[in-house]
Amino acid sequence: MIVGLVKEIKNHEYRVGLTPNDVKAYVEAGNQVIVETMAGEGSGFSNMEYLAAGAEILNSAAEVWDKAEMIVKVKEPIESEYKYLKKDQILYTYLHLAADRPLTEALLAAGTKAVAYETITGKNGGLPCLIPMSEIAGRMAVQEGAKYLEKPFGGRGMLLSGVPGVEKANVVIIGGGGVGTNACKIAVGMGANVTILDVSAQRLAYLDDIFGSRIQTLYSTRANILASIEKADLVIGAVLLPGRKTPKLVLKDDLKLMKKGAVIVDVAVDQGGCIETTHATTHQDPVFEVDGVVHYCVANMPGAVSRTSTMALTNTTLANGLALANKGFEEAVKADACLAQGVNCYQGKVTYPGVAEALNLPYADIHDLI
């Protein structure tokens, strides 16, 4: 198969879909890899490294999109890339379609075979391609939140850890999954007072077991959320419903309860956000203020630590990418029920229930189509 790698063009997105070592693996399996020139520059990978791995370097993204049978990316295509989408081409990347009707409609109109990293399941459950980015985004959420709590950035002027004789900052984490757990690790490590909420009593028991008396666990009810954010200096939205739009757990009117200069970091922004006032921002212009509360809602947070993120991501995406390239789309999907969960669009039909539900579109079972 001809596998294409293009440079990411989303604002301040420096990750890349394949490392030179990944390219070598595709080539050794008998595939041809074409790479847009300088595609890996943002992650520290040069054209020479891709050439040494067996890739062919092309001068433009348009050439790669045109010639490739499968495109491997990191982020979803943005509007300027919709024109490249075509029938029967495999697109293997993060998609987050439940919060993106224009992209979904573009994929359906083109007839693209779209496989989303974030809905591929693991052999024992979980979302293996999402885990490394959740780990990074969770850890970054505290780092960025701490920065924007500083007065020059619009925050309350709080140090998360406090100092002897001065109170620590209160960090509230809504959601105890991968993002929330990693946020909790960093917030505890920085010495903050941490409260974490989740709807799973089993998950709360696990968090209580690993963090002990260093955190407060609460069952996620409307009343507990409101009571928690009222005391919070930093709120981290870490809710995930795989492939589905995120429910709004903090409403605009609720912001009136919060302290002026408090910070919200909504990591769930890719799926629409769990804060009603969330809208996606960029690393170039990351924050906005609503009712005196600073909102950080960057939709590609891990892109800022691109080398770490690229290597962590491609460790988890390579095996399924090779299966698609080596066996062909249909055979790979038939052979692997976990990979089949990643198929969000196929030849003009929505094949992931959460996307169909969120966008009110007809759903078709991928197994009936192939």
Salt bridges, closest charged atoms under 4 A:
GLU8 OE1 - LYS73 NZ 2.86
GLU13 OE2 - ARG15 NE 2.81
GLU41 OE1 - LYS7 NZ 3.67
GLU76 OE2 - LYS10 NZ 2.67
GLU76 OE1 - LYS75 NZ 3.58
GLU105 OE2 - ARG101 NH1 3.56
GLU144 OE1 - LYS147 NZ 3.34
ASP233 OD1 - ARG156 NH1 2.45
ASP233 OD1 - LYS259 NZ 3.18
ASP253 OD1 - LYS256 NZ 3.81
ASP254 OD2 - ARG222 NH1 2.75
ASP270 OD1 - LYS75 NZ 3.47
ASP270 OD2 - HIS96 NE2 3.72
ASP291 OD2 - LYS252 NZ 3.37
GLU330 OE2 - LYS113 NZ 2.94
GLU331 OE2 - LYS334 NZ 3.66
ASP336 OD1 - LYS123 NZ 3.25
GLU357 OE1 - ARG244 NE 3.53
